Amino acid sequence: MKYLLFPVESYQNTLNRAIIVSGEELYSKGEISYYAGDNEVWAEKSNFTLVPGAQQLDRINQLNAEIVKWAKNTDYRRIEFAKANDCLELVIVYKNGRKVCYRYKVSGAHTVSTAELGTEKFF
C-alpha cells in the first residue's frame, strides 16, 4: 500500500508538499525519509499526518511539481488525490499510462483503519 503524508504546521522545515510512503514506512518506528531535491532528508514521523489539512491542494500540487523535476528518476507521471467523507483515495499515474489506486480510511494521524488496492478509480 501507498499513503500520502502531509507535513504538520509545526514542522520546522522548508518542505511544502505531501510525501508518498509505503505501509512499511508508515508503521515503522522512528524516522521517515523523503527527498528534497537530490538530498535524502530524515524526519520524525510526528512531523507528518495522514489527515489532509486546509493546504491539501497546494501540498499535492507541489508534490506533482517535484515529480516533474524527478524526470527520468521516477516512473510516476503524477498523483491524484480525492477525499469523500472519511475515505481518502491516492491514485498514482505512471508514465506508461497505468493507474494504481489506493483507498483508505484514516483513524488517526498515523493510523489507517481499512485499506484497499485497485487499478480503477473508486470515486
Secondary structure, 3 states (H helix, E strand, C coil): CEEEEEECCCCCCCCCCCEEEEHHHHHCCCEEEEEECCEEEEEEHHHEECCCCCCHHHHHHHHHHHHHHHHHHCCEEEEEEEEECCEEEEEEEECCCCEEEEEEEEEECCEEEEEEEECCCCC
